[in-house]
């Protein structure tokens, strides 16, 4: 998970969103362990009228260093 999040940061992403079924306890525990929070309940999101949860996490965007900043004449 950390490697994937690092790839998102490198691509300039500022947050990650995902959906998970309300009855997928192992996934909920996993995502919460990695800092994701429930943002919204998605009513009847999955087949059989099963609700989903929208989860999200803010991720850091690296700040430019002096060597990577554009140089102007």
MIMAR-390983 format. One record per residue (C-alpha): residue number from 1; x, y, z; chain. Coordinates in pm, whole numbers. Example, Ala and Ser with C-alpha at 12.3 -4.5 7.8 and 13.67 -1.06 7.14 Angstrom:
2
[1,[1230,-450,780],A];
[2,[1367,-106,714],A];
//
This chain:
73
[1,[0,0,0],A];
[2,[281,241,85],A];
[3,[450,182,-251],A];
[4,[126,250,-438],A];
[5,[64,566,-236],A];
[6,[421,679,-310],A];
[7,[352,635,-682],A];
[8,[40,851,-650],A];
[9,[239,1119,-466],A];
[10,[506,1111,-737],A];
[11,[231,1158,-997],A];
[12,[111,1471,-814],A];
[13,[-202,1328,-652],A];
[14,[-319,1497,-334],A];
[15,[-576,1240,-220],A];
[16,[-691,885,-275],A];
[17,[-1054,771,-285],A];
[18,[-1185,415,-286],A];
[19,[-1509,225,-242],A];
[20,[-1560,-81,-24],A];
[21,[-1867,-289,65],A];
[22,[-2001,-230,416],A];
[23,[-1974,-602,492],A];
[24,[-1610,-636,382],A];
[25,[-1469,-619,733],A];
[26,[-1111,-729,645],A];
[27,[-1085,-452,384],A];
[28,[-1228,-191,622],A];
[29,[-977,-287,891],A];
[30,[-693,-280,635],A];
[31,[-782,62,496],A];
[32,[-839,216,839],A];
[33,[-500,79,949],A];
[34,[-346,268,657],A];
[35,[-513,598,748],A];
[36,[-825,596,531],A];
[37,[-1149,742,670],A];
[38,[-1511,682,579],A];
[39,[-1636,988,390],A];
[40,[-1982,881,279],A];
[41,[-2222,587,265],A];
[42,[-2306,484,-91],A];
[43,[-2662,350,-73],A];
[44,[-2729,35,-279],A];
[45,[-2388,69,-447],A];
[46,[-2328,-304,-495],A];
[47,[-2553,-575,-643],A];
[48,[-2825,-697,-410],A];
[49,[-2875,-346,-273],A];
[50,[-2561,-376,-60],A];
[51,[-2431,-40,61],A];
[52,[-2077,72,-3],A];
[53,[-1855,316,177],A];
[54,[-1654,588,10],A];
[55,[-1321,610,189],A];
[56,[-1042,858,140],A];
[57,[-706,979,252],A];
[58,[-506,1295,190],A];
[59,[-152,1232,74],A];
[60,[145,1464,77],A];
[61,[270,1623,-240],A];
[62,[647,1676,-242],A];
[63,[750,2038,-244],A];
[64,[993,2150,-514],A];
[65,[1357,2169,-412],A];
[66,[1588,2447,-519],A];
[67,[1742,2225,-787],A];
[68,[1404,2135,-939],A];
[69,[1262,2486,-949],A];
[70,[1263,2651,-1292],A];
[71,[1540,2900,-1346],A];
[72,[1451,3231,-1506],A];
[73,[1703,3456,-1682],A];
//
